Amino acid sequence: MLTIGDFSRLSRVTPRMLRHYDALGLLRPEAVGDNGYRYYRQEQLSDLLRIQWLKNYGFSLGEIGPLLELEDSQLLPRLRQRRLDLCRELSRQQGIIHQIEADILRMEGIAFMENQYHVVLIQDPEQKVFSIRETIGVNQYHDFFERLYREAGERGLTQAGPIQMLYHDKEFSYERSDVEAQMVVAQNGPGVKVNPACLCAAVQHRGAYENLHLAYDALCAWLAEHTDYRICGPAMDRYFGDPDNTPVDQLETGVLFPVEKV
C-alpha cells in the first residue's frame, strides 16, 4: 500500500488534487486509516494516469467519471469527436491569429500580401429546392440539417446540388435565429419551391465553420467600398462536402449576399 504522499510523489499529482478526485468519486483510496490517512494500491496508478490522460485532452472532471467506465471500443468514438472539436478550435484560433496579423500590418502601414477572400459578383442561377424554416439557436443547426435530409428522404426527393442556409432575421442572434435550410433537388413535390436567379456578391471560405465570420467581414468591407450596390435578400451559406467525412481544413463554404445596383 502507498501513502497519499508516496502516491503523490510517484504520480506528480498533488495530495490536494488526489483528495479532490476522491471527493468526486473518480479515484477512491483503497483504505482510510483511523487517523484519516489515505492509502492506495500501486495498481491504482494506472487509474490515475487514465484520469490525467483524459483531463489533458480537455475533458472536464464531470465528463471523465462516466468515461472511466468505458471499454476502449466504447471510448474511441468520444476520442474521435474530441479530436474533431480540437481541430475546429485550432482552425478558429488560427483564423483569429490571421486576422490579428492582418490588422497589425495594416496599422503599421504595411500592405498585407495575402488576401484570403476575393469578393466576386456572380449571377446565381435559378434553383429548385426543398426547404424547411424555423426559429432556432446556432447549437441546433446540425440537427436542423439532419432533419432536412430525413424529410427529403421521406418525400422521395433526390439531392441534385448543395445544401444551404438562409438567414431571414433582421438581427443576428446565437440563441434564436429565423433560418431556412435548403437542399437543391431534382423533383417537384411538397415543400419544394424555385429560387429565382439573382445577382450576388460572393466569397469562398475554406476551413472551419467557426471562422465564417471572416468571410462575412470581407463581404461587409466590399459593400462599404461599393456603395452603388445594396443587399436585397437574406444572406446565405452554401456548403460543399460532408462535414462528417471531410477534414476541417478542407471544408468549402460559399457565402453569398444577394445585391442590386442602386
URJOGI-V83500 format. One record per residue. N is the residue number from 1. RES is the residue in one letter. SS is DSSP state (h for helix, s for strand, l for the rest). OMEGA is omega in degrees with one decimal (none if undefined). D_FIRST is the distance of its C-alpha to the first C-alpha in Angstrom with 2 decimals. Layout:
BEGIN
N;RES;SS;OMEGA;D_FIRST
N;RES;SS;OMEGA;D_FIRST
END
This chain:
BEGIN
1;M;l;179.7;0.00
2;L;s;172.8;3.79
3;T;s;179.0;6.72
4;I;h;177.4;9.61
5;G;h;178.2;11.44
6;D;h;-179.7;9.45
7;F;h;178.8;9.35
8;S;h;-178.0;12.99
9;R;h;-178.4;13.95
10;L;h;-174.6;13.01
11;S;h;-176.3;14.59
12;R;l;172.3;17.36
13;V;l;-173.2;17.19
14;T;l;174.5;17.81
15;P;h;179.2;15.78
16;R;h;179.0;19.04
17;M;h;177.2;19.09
18;L;h;177.1;15.57
19;R;h;177.9;16.85
20;H;h;177.2;19.97
21;Y;h;177.8;18.36
22;D;h;-178.5;16.71
23;A;h;179.4;20.21
24;L;h;-179.0;21.83
25;G;l;-179.6;19.62
26;L;l;-178.0;18.80
27;L;l;179.7;15.00
28;R;l;172.7;13.49
29;P;l;179.7;10.01
30;E;l;-178.9;8.32
31;A;s;174.3;8.97
32;V;s;-176.8;11.19
33;G;l;178.2;11.82
34;D;l;179.7;15.45
35;N;l;179.2;15.72
36;G;l;-179.8;14.98
37;Y;l;179.0;11.83
38;R;s;178.9;9.79
39;Y;s;-176.5;6.05
40;Y;s;170.2;5.56
41;R;l;179.4;4.97
42;Q;l;-179.8;6.56
43;E;l;-179.5;9.57
44;Q;h;175.2;10.17
45;L;h;179.4;11.56
46;S;h;176.7;14.57
47;D;h;179.2;15.15
48;L;h;178.7;15.25
49;L;h;179.6;17.57
50;R;h;176.9;19.78
51;I;h;-179.0;20.15
52;Q;h;179.3;21.13
53;W;h;179.7;23.37
54;L;h;178.2;25.26
55;K;h;179.1;25.50
56;N;h;178.1;27.08
57;Y;l;174.9;29.59
58;G;l;175.1;30.80
59;F;l;177.3;29.42
60;S;l;178.8;28.90
61;L;h;176.5;25.69
62;G;h;178.1;27.81
63;E;h;-172.9;28.67
64;I;h;-178.0;25.23
65;G;h;178.8;23.87
66;P;h;-178.5;26.39
67;L;h;-179.4;26.14
68;L;h;-178.4;22.48
69;E;l;-173.0;23.82
70;L;l;168.3;26.42
71;E;l;-178.2;26.73
72;D;h;-178.4;27.91
73;S;h;178.0;31.47
74;Q;h;-179.5;31.41
75;L;h;-174.7;29.86
76;L;h;178.9;32.44
77;P;h;179.3;35.38
78;R;h;177.8;33.48
79;L;h;178.0;32.70
80;R;h;178.5;36.34
81;Q;h;178.4;37.56
82;R;h;177.5;35.33
83;R;h;178.5;36.79
84;L;h;178.9;40.26
85;D;h;-179.9;39.65
86;L;h;177.9;38.48
87;C;h;178.5;41.55
88;R;h;178.8;43.80
89;E;h;177.7;42.34
90;L;h;179.1;42.71
91;S;h;178.6;46.28
92;R;h;-179.6;46.99
93;Q;h;177.9;45.70
94;Q;h;177.1;47.73
95;G;h;178.2;50.76
96;I;h;178.5;50.31
97;I;h;179.1;50.00
98;H;h;-179.2;53.11
99;Q;h;178.0;55.02
100;I;h;179.3;53.98
101;E;h;179.3;55.11
102;A;h;-179.7;58.42
103;D;h;178.1;58.97
104;I;h;179.8;58.19
105;L;h;179.1;60.70
106;R;h;-179.5;63.24
107;M;h;177.6;62.93
108;E;l;178.5;63.31
109;G;l;-179.7;66.46
110;I;l;179.0;65.15
111;A;l;177.7;65.97
112;F;l;-169.5;62.92
113;M;l;-174.3;63.61
114;E;l;174.7;61.64
115;N;l;-172.6;62.89
116;Q;l;-175.2;60.20
117;Y;l;176.5;62.52
118;H;l;-178.2;66.14
119;V;l;178.5;67.89
120;V;s;171.3;70.66
121;L;s;-179.8;73.23
122;I;s;171.5;73.23
123;Q;s;-179.3;75.20
124;D;s;-173.3;72.57
125;P;l;174.0;74.23
126;E;l;-178.0;74.83
127;Q;s;170.6;71.88
128;K;s;-173.2;71.50
129;V;s;165.8;68.20
130;F;s;-174.9;66.27
131;S;s;170.3;64.64
132;I;s;-175.1;62.62
133;R;s;-179.7;62.54
134;E;s;171.1;60.29
135;T;s;-174.0;59.00
136;I;s;176.0;55.24
137;G;l;-178.8;52.47
138;V;h;-178.1;51.42
139;N;h;178.9;48.05
140;Q;h;-174.9;50.07
141;Y;h;-177.3;52.09
142;H;h;178.7;50.01
143;D;h;178.7;50.36
144;F;h;177.9;54.02
145;F;h;175.5;54.68
146;E;h;177.5;52.88
147;R;h;177.1;55.33
148;L;h;179.3;58.21
149;Y;h;-176.7;57.37
150;R;h;-177.5;56.88
151;E;h;175.9;60.16
152;A;h;178.5;62.10
153;G;h;179.1;60.90
154;E;h;178.4;61.91
155;R;l;179.1;65.38
156;G;l;-178.6;65.66
157;L;l;-179.9;65.96
158;T;l;178.8;65.37
159;Q;s;-176.4;63.83
160;A;s;-178.8;66.39
161;G;s;-175.5;64.95
162;P;s;168.0;62.15
163;I;s;-176.3;60.52
164;Q;s;179.7;61.00
165;M;s;176.0;60.32
166;L;s;-176.6;63.09
167;Y;s;-173.1;62.51
168;H;l;-178.4;65.19
169;D;l;173.6;64.04
170;K;l;178.6;66.03
171;E;l;179.2;62.83
172;F;l;176.8;59.41
173;S;l;176.1;56.48
174;Y;l;-173.1;52.88
175;E;l;-175.9;52.68
176;R;l;179.6;56.05
177;S;s;174.6;58.27
178;D;s;-173.4;61.34
179;V;s;179.2;60.60
180;E;s;176.1;62.21
181;A;s;-176.7;60.52
182;Q;s;173.1;63.03
183;M;s;174.9;63.13
184;V;s;-174.6;66.16
185;V;s;-177.8;67.47
186;A;l;-172.4;70.30
187;Q;l;168.7;71.63
188;N;l;177.6;73.22
189;G;l;178.7;71.84
190;P;l;180.0;70.45
191;G;l;-179.8;68.56
192;V;s;178.4;70.16
193;K;s;180.0;72.30
194;V;s;171.6;73.87
195;N;s;179.4;72.80
196;P;l;174.5;75.94
197;A;l;179.6;76.04
198;C;s;176.0;75.40
199;L;s;-178.2;75.24
200;C;s;163.1;71.75
201;A;s;-170.2;70.22
202;A;s;171.6;67.15
203;V;s;176.0;64.26
204;Q;s;179.1;61.69
205;H;s;176.6;58.04
206;R;s;178.7;55.45
207;G;l;-172.9;51.75
208;A;l;177.6;49.53
209;Y;h;-178.9;51.23
210;E;h;-179.3;49.50
211;N;h;-179.9;51.91
212;L;h;-179.8;55.06
213;H;h;177.9;56.02
214;L;h;176.2;57.00
215;A;h;177.0;59.59
216;Y;h;177.5;60.86
217;D;h;-179.3;61.14
218;A;h;179.0;63.27
219;L;h;177.9;65.55
220;C;h;177.4;65.93
221;A;h;178.8;66.88
222;W;h;179.1;69.42
223;L;h;179.4;70.94
224;A;h;-179.3;71.21
225;E;h;-176.2;73.23
226;H;l;-175.9;75.29
227;T;l;175.4;76.78
228;D;l;174.2;79.42
229;Y;s;174.4;76.82
230;R;s;-179.8;75.09
231;I;s;-173.0;72.37
232;C;l;179.8;73.92
233;G;l;-178.3;71.17
234;P;l;173.9;67.45
235;A;s;-175.1;65.10
236;M;s;168.8;63.50
237;D;s;179.9;60.41
238;R;s;-170.9;61.10
239;Y;s;177.3;58.11
240;F;s;-178.9;58.32
241;G;l;-178.5;55.60
242;D;l;-177.7;52.71
243;P;l;179.3;49.89
244;D;l;-176.5;47.39
245;N;l;-179.4;48.31
246;T;l;175.9;49.53
247;P;l;-174.1;47.44
248;V;h;-176.0;47.56
249;D;h;179.4;49.47
250;Q;h;177.6;52.11
251;L;l;179.9;52.92
252;E;s;179.5;56.60
253;T;s;172.2;58.06
254;G;s;175.4;61.64
255;V;s;-173.4;62.35
256;L;s;171.7;65.95
257;F;s;172.8;68.06
258;P;s;-177.7;71.37
259;V;s;173.9;74.07
260;E;s;180.0;77.82
261;K;s;-177.1;80.27
262;V;l;none;81.96
END
